[in-house]
Amino acid sequence: MTGETLVRVLIADDQAMVRGSFRVLVDHTPGMIAVGEAANGREAVDLARHEQPDVVLMDVRMPELDGIEATRQICSAPSMSAVRVLILTTFDLDEYVYGALRAGAAGFLLKDTPPADVLTAIGVVAAGESLLAPSVTRRLIAEFARRPEPERPPHRSLDGVTGREREVLGLIARGLSNTEIAEHLHLSLATVKTHIGRLLAKLRARDRAQLVIVAYETGLVGDRRPGA
C-alpha cells in the first residue's frame, strides 16, 4: 500500500464484539484502516480529537455519553472539523435520525446494512458526501407529515430559493440520489449538481444531510408521504 492514502476509521460501540467485527471488516478492506476503538461516547470524542480519523462509526446508545452528544461535540469542535461521523445503530427511530443529523452527522445507517454497503458508506462519507439509508429517510418524512405544525421549528426560511431549487431540495429530502433527481426532473447530472451547490450556499448548509434538515424544518416535505 505504498503511496496509498488510507481512510482512517474510528469505531465507537459499547459492545466489544461489534467493535471487533467492524475492525476486522475495515482492516481487511484495501484503502482503509481502523485507528482506534471507543466503548462509550466520551472515549469516542477523546480518541477523535487525538487520532483525527477521517470517519467515526458511531453507535447511538452508549454509556457515559451517548452517540448523539458525542457526534455534536466532535462536529462542533474546530479542532475536529475534518472528522466525519457515520451513525450506525440497530434503532430505526426517528428521534435518533433527526438528532444525529442536527448534531452534524454525515450519514445514518442501520446495523443490519450489508457489510459491503457499510464500506461503501464509509468511502462516501470520507469523500465529503452525505448518506442516509433510504428506509430511514422515508420513515422520517412520514413522521414529519403527521406532526402538528407547531412542532416544526422555523429554523430557516426558503427565501431566495427558486422553484426548481425547491424541487431539488424536496427530492433530496426524500432520499433520492443526484442521478435519480436528474432522471425525475429530466435534467442533466451537471445541472442537478449546480442546483445543489446553490442550495448549500443559499441555505448555509454544510452538506447534503443539513439540506435534509432544512427541508424538514421549513415544512417543504412536511405535507408529503413517501412516494407522493
N, C-alpha and C positions, 0 to 999 in steps of 0.2 A: 504493500500500500504506500510505497514511497511516493511522496509528492501529492498524495491524495488528501483532500480536505475532508475530515471526518465530521459527521453530525454528532455532536456531543449531547448525550441524553442523561438526565437525572430522573430517577424513578422514585416516586413518593407513594407509599401504600402501607397501611398498618399491618398487613398480612405478609409474613416473610415468604410464604410460598408464592404469592402473587408477584412480589418484588423479584424473587429469584427467577420465575418464569419469564417475566419481561426482560430481565437482564440477559438471560440466555438468548432470547429472541433477538435482542438488539445487538449483542456481541457477536452473534453468528450471521449478521447481515453486513455484507460489504458496504463500506462507506459510513458505518455507524459504530459508535462505541458508548457504553454506559460509563458514566464518570462518577456515579455515586448512588446510594440508596438512602431514603429517609423513611422512618417509621411513623412520623407524625408531621403535622403542618409546620411546627416550629423548626424541626430539623430541615424540612424542605426549604424554608426561607434562608436559613443559615448556610446550607450547602449550595443553594443557588447563588448566594452572594459570594461565596468562596470559589466555587468552581466555574461560574459563569457559563452554564450549559447553553446550548442552542435551544433545546426543548426540555421542558419538565413534564413528565407524565404524572398527572396529579389526581390522586383519589379524592373523593369528596368527604366521606365520613372517616375522620381520623381523630385520635386523642390530642389533647393539649391545644391544638389549633386546627380547625377544620380546613379542608381544601379550598373552600371559597375565600376565607380570610387570608390564607397563605397566598393564594393567587393575587388577591388585592394588594398585599404587601409587596409581592415581587413586581407586579406590573406598575405599581405607583412609585417605585424607587428609581431615581435617576441612575443609580449605580448598576441597575439591572435592566436597563432599557432595551438591551438586545436579547433578553431571555424571553422565550415564548412559552406559554403554558397550554398544554393539551389535557383537558379534563377527561378522565376515564372512570366510569362508575357503573355499578350494577343498578343504580336507582334512576329510572327513567321518569323523574318527577320534574314538573315544570319549574318549581321554585329554584331547583338546583341549576337548571339550564339558564334561567334568567339571571340568577345571582352570579353564576360563573361568567356570563358574558359582560354583565355590568362591572364585574371585578377586573375585567381585562383579558379573560381567556381568549385564545385564538381559535380554539376548537373544542368540540364536545363529542365524545364517542362513548358507546356502551361497552362494557367489558366482554359482551358476547360477540363483539365485532371480530371477524376472522383475522388471524394474525397478519396475513398479507395486507389487509386493509389498514390495520394499525400502523404497519411500517410505512405504507403509502401516506397515511395521515401525518406521521412524523416528518416525512420528507416535505409534504405540502406546507406544514406549519413552519418548519425550519427555513423554507424558501420565502417566508414572509406573507404567505397566503392565510386565509381563514377557512375552517372546515367545520361543518355541522352535519351530524347524521341526519339524513332526510326524515327518518321517523320521528326524531326529536323536534325538528323544525315544524312538522305537521301538527304534532301534539301541542306545541307552544302556541301556534296560530289558533287552534281550536280553543285553547284556554283563554286567550285574549278576547276571542269572539264572544264568549259567554260572560265575561266580566262586565259589571255595570260601568258606565262611562266614567264616574268619579275616580275609579281605581287606576285610570290611565293618567299618570303624571304628565303634565305639559312640559316635558324636559326640553324639547327643541321644537321649532316650527319648520315647516317646509317652504317658508317664504323664499322666493328666488329660485326654487326648483321648478324646472319646466315640466310640462305634461308628460313628455317622453321619459324624462328622468324619473318621474314618479312611477311610471310603468315599470321601468327597470328596477327601481328600488323595491317595489311590491313583489316582483318576481325573485329578487334576491332573498327577500324575507320568507318567501315560500320554499326556499331551498334549491332553486334552480341554479345550475352552473352557467358560466358565461356562454358556452356553446348552446345550451338549452334555451337561454334567453334570446340568443341570436336567432334561433330557429322559430321561437314563439312569436317574436316581433318582426321576423323577416328582415333582419339587419345583418350586416357583416360582423364578424367577431371583433374586428378593429373598432368599429363604431360602438359596440357594447362596452369595450374596454375604455373608450373615451368617455362615455356617459358615466361609467363607474368612477373614473378619475375625477370628473367634475363633481359627482355626488360627494366623494371623500373630501374634496376641498370646500364645497359649499356648506357641508354639514359638520365640518371639523372632526371628521371621524378618522380614527387611526387605521382601521381595516374593515374588511367585509362584515365581520361579526358586529362591529359597532353600527354599521349601517342597518343591520337587522334590528338592533335595539331602537334606533331612531324610527324605523317603520312601525314598530310596536307602540312606542310611546306617543307618537303623533296620531295614532289611530288609523294609519294608512292601511294596515292589514287587519285591523280590529273587527271589521264587519264582514270578513271573508272566512269561509270554511275551506279546508283543503279541497283542491280540485275546482274551486269556484272560478 
